[in-house]
Amino acid sequence: MADRGPRKDSPRLTARGAATRERIVATASDLMFRQGVAATPLDQVVDACGISKSQLYHYFPDKEALITAVIAMREHRMVSFQKPQLDQVRSMRDLERWRDSMVTGHRERNEPYRCPIGALANELSCRSEDARQSLAAVFARWQGLLADGLARMRDSGELDPGADPAELAVAVIAALQGGYLLAETMQDERPFVVALDMALDHVKAQVRAPVANLTQSDI
């Protein structure tokens, strides 16, 4: 990749250094999220952080190293936001609460309808094998969190015993990513909401019908 600086071993950071490094990563993550990786040169990150380029190279030898840190930060934020909610999923209503938080979260943060993970994947998967593998691992972890919740729904008897939590999780995440893409392209949240709701309808189709209570005449 471009923007290569002098390589050196990762320095052992002081508390102040760790804070500076985190600020650089957070700034780069925000810029890359809003305008793309290719459109975010290191000079812009330097200016936005108010540091020198030598300071940036002290923490990141090149842009690829910074991108790796951005992926790690986005994974941490995704897990921090979604894991507590997905860990509570034991019913269809719990899954719908997760859906509601996904929709309202964008409105409250006034963010573009763009997936912080999917946006990187769209741009980097064909350009960097290391980035592709890292992003694939993030998606796998995200799908795993959702699949665990769906497995609890199946184990509790809410989902049909034949339902496959892993496949359902892939379907939901895939629909969500398509919804993000259309919403960003059309500058309208509706495709995102429709895609997510249809994915949950697919899960709902696997919900077991309640067993009617038998009366004496039925016996």
C-alpha positions as CSV (number, residue, x, y, z in Angstrom):
1,M,0.0,0.0,0.0
2,A,1.0,3.6,-0.3
3,D,2.1,6.0,2.5
4,R,4.9,3.8,3.7
5,G,7.3,5.1,6.4
6,P,10.3,3.7,8.1
7,R,9.7,0.3,9.6
8,K,10.6,-0.3,13.2
9,D,9.6,-2.7,16.0
10,S,6.4,-1.7,17.9
11,P,7.4,0.5,20.7
12,R,6.6,-0.2,24.3
13,L,4.0,2.5,25.1
14,T,3.6,4.8,28.1
15,A,0.1,5.7,29.2
16,R,0.5,8.9,27.3
17,G,1.7,7.1,24.3
18,A,-1.1,4.6,24.4
19,A,-3.6,7.4,24.6
20,T,-2.0,9.1,21.5
21,R,-2.0,5.8,19.6
22,E,-5.7,5.3,20.4
23,R,-6.5,8.8,19.3
24,I,-4.8,8.2,16.0
25,V,-6.7,5.0,15.4
26,A,-10.0,6.5,16.4
27,T,-9.4,9.5,14.1
28,A,-8.4,7.2,11.2
29,S,-11.4,4.9,11.8
30,D,-13.8,7.8,11.7
31,L,-12.3,9.3,8.5
32,M,-12.2,5.9,6.8
33,F,-15.7,5.2,7.8
34,R,-17.1,8.4,6.4
35,Q,-15.0,8.8,3.2
36,G,-13.3,5.4,2.6
37,V,-9.8,4.0,3.1
38,A,-8.4,5.0,-0.3
39,A,-9.6,8.6,0.2
40,T,-7.9,8.8,3.6
41,P,-4.2,9.5,3.2
42,L,-1.9,9.5,6.3
43,D,-1.4,13.2,5.9
44,Q,-5.0,13.8,6.6
45,V,-4.9,11.6,9.7
46,V,-1.9,13.6,10.9
47,D,-3.6,16.9,10.3
48,A,-6.8,15.8,12.0
49,C,-4.9,14.5,15.0
50,G,-2.7,17.6,15.3
51,I,0.5,15.5,15.4
52,S,3.6,15.2,13.2
53,K,4.1,12.5,10.6
54,S,7.1,11.2,12.5
55,Q,4.8,10.7,15.5
56,L,2.4,8.7,13.4
57,Y,5.3,6.5,12.1
58,H,6.4,6.0,15.7
59,Y,3.2,4.0,16.2
60,F,2.4,2.8,12.7
61,P,5.2,2.0,10.1
62,D,2.7,2.3,7.2
63,K,-0.9,2.7,6.3
64,E,-1.4,-1.1,6.3
65,A,-0.5,-1.2,10.0
66,L,-2.9,1.6,10.7
67,I,-5.7,-0.2,8.8
68,T,-5.0,-3.3,10.9
69,A,-5.5,-1.3,14.1
70,V,-8.7,0.3,12.6
71,I,-10.1,-3.2,12.0
72,A,-9.3,-4.2,15.6
73,M,-11.0,-1.0,16.9
74,R,-14.1,-1.6,14.8
75,E,-14.3,-5.1,16.0
76,H,-14.0,-4.0,19.6
77,R,-16.7,-1.4,19.2
78,M,-19.0,-3.8,17.4
79,V,-18.7,-6.4,20.1
80,S,-19.0,-3.9,22.9
81,F,-22.2,-2.6,21.4
82,Q,-23.8,-5.8,20.2
83,K,-22.6,-8.6,22.5
84,P,-24.5,-7.4,25.6
85,Q,-27.7,-7.4,23.6
86,L,-27.1,-10.6,21.7
87,D,-26.1,-12.4,24.9
88,Q,-29.7,-11.6,26.1
89,V,-31.4,-13.2,23.1
90,R,-33.6,-16.1,24.3
91,S,-36.8,-15.2,22.4
92,M,-38.1,-13.6,19.3
93,R,-38.9,-10.5,21.2
94,D,-35.3,-10.3,22.4
95,L,-34.2,-10.6,18.8
96,E,-36.6,-7.8,17.8
97,R,-35.1,-5.6,20.6
98,W,-31.7,-6.1,19.0
99,R,-33.2,-5.1,15.6
100,D,-34.7,-1.9,17.2
101,S,-31.3,-1.0,18.6
102,M,-29.7,-1.4,15.2
103,V,-32.2,0.9,13.6
104,T,-32.4,3.6,16.3
105,G,-28.6,3.5,16.9
106,H,-28.0,5.1,13.5
107,R,-30.6,7.7,14.0
108,E,-29.3,8.7,17.4
109,R,-25.7,8.9,16.3
110,N,-26.6,10.6,13.0
111,E,-24.2,8.2,11.2
112,P,-24.3,7.2,7.5
113,Y,-26.1,4.0,6.8
114,R,-22.9,2.1,6.3
115,C,-21.7,-0.9,8.1
116,P,-18.4,-0.2,9.9
117,I,-17.2,-3.7,9.1
118,G,-18.8,-4.2,5.7
119,A,-17.5,-0.9,4.4
120,L,-14.0,-2.0,5.0
121,A,-14.6,-5.4,3.6
122,N,-16.1,-3.9,0.4
123,E,-13.0,-1.8,-0.1
124,L,-10.2,-4.0,1.2
125,S,-11.1,-7.7,0.5
126,C,-9.7,-7.7,-3.0
127,R,-6.7,-5.5,-2.2
128,S,-5.2,-7.1,1.0
129,E,-5.4,-10.7,1.9
130,D,-4.4,-9.9,5.5
131,A,-7.2,-7.4,5.8
132,R,-9.7,-9.9,4.2
133,Q,-8.8,-12.6,6.7
134,S,-9.1,-10.1,9.6
135,L,-12.5,-8.9,8.4
136,A,-13.7,-12.4,7.8
137,A,-12.8,-13.2,11.4
138,V,-14.8,-10.2,12.6
139,F,-17.8,-11.3,10.5
140,A,-17.5,-14.9,11.9
141,R,-17.5,-13.5,15.5
142,W,-20.5,-11.4,14.8
143,Q,-22.4,-14.3,13.2
144,G,-21.3,-16.4,16.2
145,L,-22.9,-14.0,18.7
146,L,-26.1,-14.1,16.7
147,A,-26.0,-17.9,16.2
148,D,-25.5,-18.4,20.0
149,G,-28.7,-16.4,20.7
150,L,-30.6,-18.4,18.1
151,A,-29.3,-21.6,19.6
152,R,-30.7,-20.6,23.0
153,M,-34.1,-19.9,21.3
154,R,-34.0,-23.4,19.8
155,D,-32.9,-25.0,23.0
156,S,-35.7,-23.3,24.9
157,G,-38.2,-24.7,22.4
158,E,-39.1,-21.4,20.7
159,L,-37.4,-22.3,17.5
160,D,-38.2,-25.5,15.6
161,P,-35.7,-28.3,16.6
162,G,-34.6,-28.6,12.9
163,A,-33.7,-24.9,12.7
164,D,-30.0,-24.3,12.1
165,P,-28.8,-21.3,14.2
166,A,-25.6,-20.9,12.2
167,E,-27.4,-20.7,8.8
168,L,-30.0,-18.4,10.2
169,A,-27.3,-16.1,11.5
170,V,-25.6,-16.0,8.1
171,A,-28.9,-15.1,6.5
172,V,-29.6,-12.2,8.9
173,I,-26.1,-10.8,8.6
174,A,-26.2,-11.1,4.8
175,A,-29.6,-9.3,4.6
176,L,-28.3,-6.6,6.9
177,Q,-25.2,-6.0,4.7
178,G,-27.4,-5.8,1.6
179,G,-29.7,-3.4,3.4
180,Y,-26.7,-1.2,4.4
181,L,-25.5,-1.1,0.8
182,L,-28.9,0.0,-0.6
183,A,-29.5,2.5,2.2
184,E,-26.2,4.1,1.6
185,T,-26.6,4.2,-2.2
186,M,-30.2,5.6,-2.0
187,Q,-29.5,7.8,1.0
188,D,-32.6,6.4,2.6
189,E,-32.8,4.1,5.7
190,R,-35.9,2.3,4.4
191,P,-34.0,-0.5,2.5
192,F,-32.0,-1.2,5.7
193,V,-35.1,-1.5,7.8
194,V,-36.9,-3.7,5.2
195,A,-34.0,-6.0,4.7
196,L,-33.6,-6.5,8.5
197,D,-37.3,-7.0,9.0
198,M,-37.5,-9.6,6.2
199,A,-34.5,-11.4,7.7
200,L,-36.3,-11.6,11.1
201,D,-39.4,-12.7,9.4
202,H,-37.3,-15.6,8.0
203,V,-36.3,-16.5,11.6
204,K,-39.9,-16.1,12.8
205,A,-41.0,-18.7,10.2
206,Q,-38.9,-21.2,12.2
207,V,-40.7,-20.3,15.5
208,R,-42.7,-23.3,16.8
209,A,-46.4,-22.9,16.9
210,P,-47.8,-23.1,20.5
211,V,-49.2,-26.4,21.4
212,A,-52.9,-26.2,22.2
213,N,-54.1,-27.4,25.6
214,L,-56.0,-30.6,25.3
215,T,-59.5,-30.8,26.7
216,Q,-61.1,-33.9,28.2
217,S,-63.0,-34.4,24.9
218,D,-59.7,-34.5,22.9
219,I,-58.4,-37.4,24.9
